[in-house]
Amino acid sequence: MNLMESLRPECIRADSNAADKQEVLAEIAALAKQSPLLAGISLETIRTALETREKIGSTGFGQGIAIPHCGLEELNDFVVGLLLVPRGLDFNALDGQPTKAFFFIVGPKQRRNQHIQILSALSKLLKTPGVVEDFLALGGAEAVRLRFLQLVQVRDTRGEPGQCLFHVFVQREECFDDILQEISSVVQGALSVVETNNAGYYLHRLPLFSAYWSETRKGFFRIVLALVDKDRCNDLIRRLHMIAEPQEGGVLITVQELMYAGGSLEF
């Protein structure tokens, strides 16, 4: 599942005049409804699901961008679209700035892993500097769609068969969110996080070693475990190095080729 497959041409509009949050969510629901995949689902059901998600917390993550999204029981595949509001509106974004680009996702509620993968890939793509201004300057839905497809990094998923097991040990808290998002954008399901600590914290509690270890404070220590297709490993390693710069310490990346892996894990 990727953005190339999920973006629906009929669900793109570049000239909305929505004035507030309620109006833009109603318009997004109507735009999503144009997809044949949502033919059997009422407009009210889509709008209510989007509003319910926004009550949990705003999906406006700043820089003029929001990613409203929801899951529906009756849906069988993903609908991704884009609504542009050139003059912007208050969407309770994290940075307090007006929101102009609304990428939205409506997906099957039972396929949470794929939903998270699309959400992660989309949010990573939208970190491209100047992307909102780029879309707004194009003016038409088809031009916006073509530009979006240019920005999406197309990967050939037919490469060498097999998978590798990633262990990413993270002690630098400031890197953790970006590392997890990067990994989740290429992994489907087999991803987990272990919260732990360094050995000193535990050895201090053992009488035999207490005189040699004085560490009593729990620090930040996470281990991210993920199964990654072989053809994506080199690219993922490169991007993790760009985020964490492991040579500075506090991050360790190990990768092992798997001879066998069976079953799956849910988030």
N, C-alpha and C positions, 0 to 999 in steps of 0.2 A: 504494500500500500504506500503510495507517495502522492505528492502534490500534483504532479502531472496528471495522474489518473483521477484525482478527486475534484479538481477545479471544474466547475460547470459553466460553460460560456453563457448560458441563459441566466445565470445568477450574478451578473456583473452590471453595475450601473455607476456612471461616473459623474452624475450631475444632480445629486439629491439636494433638496432644500429643507431637510428636516431641521427643526429648531431646538429640540430637546431630546433627552434620553428616551422617553416613552415613544416619541414619534420615530426615532431612528430604529428602535427595536421592532416597532410595527412594520416599518418599511423593510427591514431585513427579513422578517417573517414572510412578507408578501413576495420578496425577491426569491427567497429560498423555495417558496411554494411553486415557483415557475418550473422547477425541476420535475420531470416525470417521476422521479423516485419518490416524491412526496405527494403524488396524485391522490393517494388514499388516506392522507392525513390532513385534518382540518387546519385552516389558518390559525384558528384560536389555540389549538394544541401546540403549534410551533411557537407562537408568540408567548404563551404562558411558560413554556419550557425555557425560553431565553430569559424571560423576566425572573423566573425562579433562580436561575444560575446567577444572575446579576445581584440578587439579594444576598448571596453568600459573600460576594466581594466583587468589586468592579473588575471587568476584564480589560479596562483601559490601562495599558502598561506604560504609557508615556510616549514622547516623541511624535505625538499626533496620531498614534495607532492604538486600536483596540481589536481584540479577537473574541467577540461574543461567540459562545458555543453552548451546545446542549446535546443530550442523548435522548432518543425516543425508542420505545419498545417496539413499535410497529415498523421501523425502518430496517432495510436490508443492506444499505451501502451508504457511503459518505457523500455529503453535499457540501462543497466548499465554494464560497463566493466572495464578492467584494462590493462594498458600497462606499462611494466617495462623497463627502460633504465638503465642497471647496471652502465654504466660509467657516467651517468648524463649529463645534458645539461643546458644551460642558458635559463630559461623560464620567466625571469623578475619576479622572486619570491619576495615576500615582504621582506624576509630576505637576498636577494642577493645571496643565496647559490644555487648550482646546483640542479635541480629537477630530481628525479629518478623514482618516482611512479606517474602515471597518471591515476587516477580513472575518468571515464567519464560518463556523463549522457546525453542521447538523449531522449527527451520526447515530448508528445503532447503539442503544444503551448497553447491549450485551458485549460489544466489542471495544471495551475500555482501553485495552492495550494499544490497538491501532489508533484510537482517538488521541491518546497521549502522544503517540509517535507523530501524527500529523500536526498536533498542536506544537510540539517541540520543534519540528522541522520548520514550521511556519514562523514561529517566534524568532528562530535563529536567522532565517532569511530576511526578516523585516528589520534586523539590526544593521543592514546595509546603510551607510550614511547617505542621506538625501533621498531615500526611497519614496517617501510620501510626496515630496516636491516633484519627483520624477513622474509619478503616476498622475498627479494633478495637471501637469503640463501637457499631457497627452490628449486629454479632453474627451475621447470616445471610448466606449466599452471594448471594442475589438482591439484598439491600439493598446489599451491597458492590459488586456489578456495576453497579447503577444509579448509585451514587455515583461509581464510577470513570468511567463514561460522562459524567457531569456535568463531571468535571474535564478530560476530553479536549477540547481546542479543535478543534471541527469546522470544517474549511475546505472551501469549495466549489471543487472542482478544475475546474469547467467554465468559469471566468471567461474573460477575454479571452485569445485564443490567442497563442502566441509565447513567447519566452524573452528573458531579459536575462543579460548576462555580468557577474558580480561579480568585481572585483579588491579584495581586502582586504589592505593592506600593514600588517604588524604588527612594530613594534620593541619593544613592551612585552610581555615574556615572560609576565608574570602574567595577561595577557588572552588569550593564544593558545588555551589549551585550551577555554575557554568559547566563544570565537568559532568555533572549528572544530566544536565540538559543536552549536552553534546552527545553523550552516550545514548540517551533515550531517543534521540532523533534517528538512530540507525538500528536500534534493537526492537524486536517484536516479541515482547513477553518475558524472555529469559533474562530478567534484570532484577537485582535485589541490592539492598544496602544493609550492611552490618554496622551497628554502633558499638564501638569497643574503646580500648585505651591502650597506652603503652605498657610494657611489662613492668616498669618501675612502680606504677600505681598498685599493681597486684602483689609484687614481691615485697613491698614495704609492709604488707599485712602478714607476712609469714615470719615467725620469730627468728628463724635461721638467717634470714636476709635483712631484717629490719635495720640492722646497724649499717648496712651498706647502701640502702635505698631510702632516701628521705622524701621521695615524691608522694604526697598525700592528696594533691589536687587533681581532680579529673579534668583533663584537657579535651580538646576537640580531636576525635579520631574516628574516621569512617572508612569502611572498605566497600567499594562498589564492585559487584561481580556481574558479569554480563557475557552472554554468548553472542559472538559477532561473526557474520559470514566472512570467509577468508578474503574475498575480493574487496571488502571494505576496511580490513584491518589497517593497512598501511596509511590510508587517508585518515582514519580515526586517531591513530597514534600521532600523526603529524599535528592534527588539530588539538589534541590533548596537550602536546608539548607547547603549542602556541599559547594555550590558556595558563598552564601551570609552570612552565619552565622548570622541570624537575631538578635541574642542576642547582637550583637555589635551595633545595631541601624542602622537606615537608610534604612531598608528593612522590610516590613510587608507583611505576606502571610495570606490570608483568603480563606477558601474553604466552599462552600455551596452546599448541595445536592439539585438538581433540581427536582421539581415535573412535570414541563413541559418545553419543549424547541422546538420551531418550526422554520423552515426556516434555512438559512445559511448565512454566511458572507464571502466576498472575501477579499484577501489581497489587 
